[in-house]
Amino acid sequence: MIREAPATAHRDLEDLLELEMRIDAQPGLYALAMTLAARHRQHLFDTLYHALALRTDDAVLVTADERYARKAKPEGRIVRLRDFRYAG
């Protein structure tokens, strides 16, 4: 954040800290992310987002990671960024 926008980094951090967000800390979520990481040889950090999408109604992971999208497509609820179309 600081490297990309040094002039607004502190304000951006304050904005981020003010966000109200739900945290899903269910052990099953982490177990699923670990399974995805092992199955697709990805970092756990990346697969946590996909695990959350798989466990959340009407959610989908939109990713620019072509390699992961290709490997994880059979898992469901994943779309490549270049194929994403907002239907809102």
Secondary structure as UniProt FT lines:
FT   TURN            2..4
FT   TURN            6..8
FT   HELIX           9..18
FT   HELIX           27..40
FT   HELIX           44..55
FT   TURN            57..58
FT   STRAND          61..63
FT   HELIX           66..72
FT   HELIX           73..75
FT   STRAND          78..80
FT   HELIX           81..83
//
